């Protein structure tokens, strides 16, 4: 089993620059401990201490500060940006950092309508069409390099360089056909959903997708499940903290499924999920609002799951 980490930059009782510093420390620790990926979410919210919106600059710093872990966006709000701009940034980064860059494609939109006004002509009404066009164009720019150069003299540097891994991010399996057509890996989030709602594992659908993907593209896609949790040493404390968060923000219960866990119960849960979902990689979002607690938790997880860190770093666990 491989475990990646999702970071969205939410902390309490601090400021934006301190959060950036904490994220960098968090990412480098994940690299040393043997986590598979470190993904940054894109968010345009009204939080005065938000450390970033688009993660690309911070992603670049993290990639330059780590050696082994894959670094990426989860995801880029592709309706807001020209596909050419997205592709030129991520292809270059992937070649600067030895094939360690992931590009996650998100259909989400900023909640603030003024952000939409500032970023172009995207509206809620036309956003789906813009998204579908942009993910197609991103694939086209990445996979038809020779044709673009010969017919249009268009180059996405470095010419003939390695393209990044591209991920379709979704809360369902409704978009497998797009992933097959465009050679995109797939990450399904199960924490964007109402608390207490039944999870549909749909293992058979996933198996069929992998087989069809292989038939069309000649190789199997990478697939992961994103899970949100709050961890304490005792399960009762974790349950109390999650209940407290939900009571303080009732809207959270309609949008986030945060699972209360201990290191031991998370280990048991993900081993169960590995069989029920039919995947062997999970992207973990720690819902704790404390950088110190997040750091403590990754050490506990790395130890419990016996993550394979570089040999000279094993003593860190």
C-alpha positions in Angstrom: 0.0 0.0 0.0 1.2 3.5 -0.9 0.1 6.6 1.0 0.1 10.2 -0.3 -0.7 13.4 1.6 -3.1 16.2 0.6 -2.5 19.7 1.9 -5.0 22.6 1.5 -3.3 25.2 3.7 -5.9 25.4 6.5 -4.5 26.2 9.9 -5.7 28.1 13.0 -4.1 30.8 15.1 -1.3 31.8 12.7 -0.5 33.8 9.6 -0.1 33.0 5.9 3.7 33.1 5.8 4.0 30.9 8.8 1.6 28.4 7.2 3.8 28.4 4.1 6.8 27.6 6.2 4.9 24.9 8.0 3.8 23.3 4.7 7.4 23.2 3.4 8.5 21.4 6.6 5.5 19.1 6.3 6.3 18.2 2.7 10.0 17.5 3.4 9.1 15.3 6.3 6.7 13.3 4.1 9.5 12.9 1.6 11.9 11.5 4.3 9.3 9.2 5.7 8.4 7.4 2.5 5.0 8.9 1.5 4.3 8.5 -2.2 2.9 11.9 -3.0 2.4 15.4 -1.6 -0.5 17.1 -3.3 -1.6 20.7 -2.9 -5.3 21.8 -3.3 -6.2 25.0 -5.1 -8.6 27.2 -3.1 -9.9 30.8 -3.7 -11.6 31.6 -0.4 -12.2 34.5 1.9 -9.8 33.4 4.6 -7.5 36.4 5.5 -4.7 34.0 6.5 -4.9 31.7 3.4 -1.3 30.9 2.4 -1.9 30.6 -1.3 -4.6 30.2 -4.0 -3.1 28.5 -7.0 -0.4 26.1 -5.7 2.0 26.2 -8.6 4.7 28.5 -7.0 4.6 26.6 -3.7 4.6 23.3 -5.6 7.9 24.3 -7.3 9.6 25.2 -4.0 8.5 21.9 -2.5 9.8 19.9 -5.5 13.1 21.7 -5.2 13.2 20.9 -1.4 12.5 17.1 -1.8 14.2 14.2 -3.4 11.9 11.2 -3.8 8.2 12.1 -3.2 5.9 13.0 -6.2 4.6 16.6 -5.9 1.5 17.9 -7.6 -1.8 19.8 -7.7 -5.1 18.3 -6.4 -6.3 20.0 -8.2 -5.8 22.7 -10.7 -9.1 24.5 -11.4 -8.6 24.1 -15.1 -11.7 26.2 -16.1 -9.8 29.3 -14.9 -6.6 28.9 -17.0 -5.6 28.5 -20.6 -4.6 24.9 -21.2 -1.4 26.1 -22.9 -0.3 27.9 -19.7 -1.1 24.9 -17.5 0.8 22.5 -19.8 3.9 24.6 -20.3 4.3 25.0 -16.5 3.8 21.4 -15.6 5.8 19.8 -18.4 8.8 22.0 -17.6 8.5 21.3 -13.9 8.3 17.5 -14.6 11.5 17.6 -16.5 13.3 19.9 -14.0 12.4 17.5 -11.2 13.1 14.1 -12.8 9.5 13.0 -13.5 8.1 13.7 -10.0 5.3 16.1 -11.0 1.6 15.3 -10.9 -1.1 17.5 -12.5 -4.5 17.0 -11.0 -7.5 18.3 -13.0 -10.4 19.7 -10.9 -13.8 20.7 -12.1 -14.3 23.0 -9.1 -15.0 26.7 -9.2 -14.2 29.5 -6.7 -17.0 30.2 -4.4 -16.3 33.9 -4.7 -18.0 35.3 -7.9 -15.5 38.1 -8.1 -12.7 35.6 -8.7 -14.6 34.3 -11.7 -14.8 37.9 -13.0 -11.1 38.5 -12.5 -10.0 35.2 -14.2 -11.9 35.5 -17.5 -15.2 34.7 -19.1 -16.1 31.6 -17.1 -19.5 31.5 -15.6 -21.3 28.8 -13.6 -23.5 28.2 -16.6 -20.7 27.6 -19.1 -18.1 26.1 -16.7 -18.8 22.5 -17.6 -18.3 23.2 -21.3 -15.1 25.1 -20.6 -13.8 22.3 -18.4 -14.5 19.6 -21.0 -12.8 21.6 -23.7 -9.8 22.4 -21.5 -9.1 18.8 -20.4 -9.2 17.7 -24.1 -6.8 20.5 -25.1 -4.4 19.7 -22.2 -4.3 16.1 -23.5 -3.8 17.3 -27.1 -0.9 19.6 -26.2 0.8 16.9 -24.2 0.4 13.9 -26.6 0.6 15.4 -30.1 3.8 17.3 -29.8 5.2 16.4 -33.2 2.0 17.4 -35.0 1.9 20.7 -33.3 5.5 21.5 -34.2 5.2 20.4 -37.8 1.9 22.1 -38.5 1.9 25.1 -36.2 5.5 25.6 -35.1 4.2 25.2 -31.5 6.6 23.9 -28.9 5.9 23.1 -25.3 9.4 23.0 -23.7 11.3 20.9 -23.3 10.7 19.5 -26.8 10.3 15.7 -26.6 10.5 15.9 -22.8 8.7 13.7 -20.4 5.1 14.7 -19.8 3.8 14.8 -16.2 1.3 12.3 -14.8 -2.2 13.8 -15.2 -5.0 12.8 -12.9 -8.7 13.2 -13.3 -10.1 14.2 -9.8 -13.7 13.4 -9.0 -16.1 12.4 -6.2 -17.5 9.6 -8.4 -16.6 7.1 -11.2 -18.8 8.9 -13.7 -15.9 10.1 -15.8 -14.0 7.0 -16.6 -14.5 7.4 -20.3 -12.8 10.8 -20.3 -9.9 9.3 -18.4 -9.6 6.5 -20.9 -9.8 8.9 -23.9 -7.2 11.3 -22.6 -4.9 8.8 -20.8 -5.6 10.3 -17.4 -5.1 8.5 -14.1 -8.0 8.7 -11.6 -8.3 9.8 -8.0 -11.7 9.5 -6.4 -12.4 11.5 -3.2 -14.7 10.0 -0.6 -14.5 12.9 1.8 -16.5 15.3 -0.4 -19.8 14.0 0.8 -22.4 14.2 3.5 -21.4 12.8 6.9 -23.0 9.4 7.5 -23.8 8.8 3.8 -23.2 5.3 2.6 -20.1 4.8 0.5 -20.4 3.0 -2.8 -17.2 1.1 -3.3 -17.9 0.0 -6.9 -14.9 -2.3 -7.1 -16.3 -4.0 -10.2 -16.6 -0.7 -12.1 -13.0 0.2 -11.3 -11.8 -3.2 -12.5 -13.7 -2.7 -15.7 -12.2 0.8 -16.2 -8.7 -0.5 -15.7 -9.2 -3.3 -18.2 -10.7 -0.9 -20.8 -8.0 1.6 -20.2 -5.4 -1.1 -20.9 -7.2 -2.2 -24.0 -7.2 1.3 -25.4 -3.8 2.7 -24.2 -1.7 -0.4 -23.7 -0.9 0.1 -20.0 -2.8 0.3 -16.7 -3.8 3.7 -15.1 -2.8 4.7 -11.6 -5.8 4.9 -9.3 -6.2 6.3 -5.8 -8.8 7.1 -3.2 -8.7 10.3 -1.1 -9.7 10.0 2.5 -10.0 12.7 5.2 -9.4 11.9 8.9 -8.8 13.4 12.3 -6.4 11.4 14.4 -6.0 11.1 18.2 -4.3 8.5 20.4 -7.7 7.5 21.6 -10.7 7.0 19.3 -13.1 8.6 21.7 -11.1 11.8 21.6 -11.0 11.8 17.8 -14.8 11.3 17.7 -15.3 14.2 20.1 -13.1 16.5 18.0 -14.9 15.7 14.8 -18.3 16.3 16.5 -17.0 19.6 17.8 -15.8 20.7 14.3 -19.2 19.8 12.8 -21.2 21.6 15.5 -19.1 24.7 15.0 -19.6 24.7 11.3 -22.8 22.9 10.3 -22.1 23.4 6.6 -19.0 21.1 7.0 -21.3 18.1 7.5 -22.8 18.6 4.1 -19.5 18.8 2.3 -16.8 16.8 4.3 -16.7 13.3 5.6 -14.0 13.4 8.2 -13.3 10.0 9.8 -12.2 9.9 13.4 -9.2 7.5 13.8 -6.2 6.4 15.8 -3.1 5.2 14.0 -4.3 1.6 14.6 -7.8 2.2 13.4 -6.6 4.0 10.3 -4.4 1.0 9.5 -7.3 -1.3 9.9 -9.6 0.9 7.8 -7.3 1.4 4.9 -6.5 -2.3 4.7 -10.2 -2.9 4.6 -10.6 -0.2 1.9 -7.8 -1.7 -0.1 -10.0 -4.8 -0.6 -13.3 -3.0 -0.9 -12.2 -0.4 -3.4 -9.6 -2.5 -5.2 -6.9 0.1 -4.9 -3.4 0.2 -3.3 -2.8 3.9 -2.9 -4.6 6.4 -0.7 -4.3 10.1 -0.5 -4.7 11.2 3.1 -6.0 14.6 4.2 -5.3 15.3 7.9 -8.1 17.6 9.0 -6.2 18.8 12.0 -5.8 22.6 12.2 -2.4 22.3 14.0 0.9 22.0 12.1 2.4 20.3 15.1 -0.3 17.7 15.2 -0.1 17.1 11.5 3.6 16.5 11.8 3.1 14.1 14.7 0.5 12.2 12.8 2.7 11.5 9.7 5.4 10.0 11.9 2.8 7.8 13.6 1.3 6.7 10.2 4.7 6.1 8.7 5.6 3.9 11.7 2.3 2.0 11.8 2.2 1.3 8.0 6.0 0.6 7.8 6.4 3.0 4.9 9.6 2.3 2.9 11.7 5.4 3.4 15.2 5.7 1.9 17.5 3.5 3.9 19.5 6.3 5.5 16.3 7.9 6.7 14.8 4.8 8.4 15.9 6.0 11.8 13.6 9.0 11.5 10.5 6.9 11.9 
